[in-house]
Amino acid sequence: MPNTLILVAGPSGAGKDSIINACRPLLAADARIYFARRVVTRDAQSPGELLVNVPTFERLKAEGSLAFDWAAHGLMYGLPREELLPDGMVQVIIANVSRTVIPAISAQHPSHVVFINASDSHIRARLQLRDREMSNDIEERLSRKILLPEDVPMTTIQNDGTLAEAATQFRKTILRFTTKV
């Protein structure tokens, strides 16, 4: 069975990182599932991210080490090629990506999008708690709409409830793409 790439996407503040991080320990012992790390030019590291400075990012991109890259909110992100080639019995690769690169990725890899969404009020509250943006920046993020390709299979998780509820839905979605070994 070829690897299926689970592309986790959604608006900032919808809870993508929280849901992925809640599932990471639950699935850590399952050799069929791999959480791809992305490189990012951010100051503070989150699980699943490899921090690099801008010159290093540009070098990685120039030498072809990044399979895909994108810019968002003043940062540069990339998915290293090596993260799409894990060892062992991996059947599912989970990657946190921008909605803007889904068409390019899905054109090259069997993909399934898990779109994490939340109500504007939940997103606004989460972004305010992060305390990274001014209120007008938050409102700009809320108004940003990116259409997803219709030809890529997708599961939507509405993350307005508890983190445990959303993580359970995410885990069930991932396990649909694995087979017994």
Secondary structure, DSSP 8 states (H G I E B T S, - for coil): ---EEEEEE--TTS-HHHHHHHHHHHHTT-TTEEE--EEE--SS--TTEEE--HHHHHHHHHTT-EEEEEEETTEEEEEEGGGGS--TT--EEEEE--GGGHHHHHHHS-EEEEEEE--HHHHHHHHHHHT-S-HHHHHHHHH------TTS-EEEEE-SS-HHHHHHHHHHHHHTT----
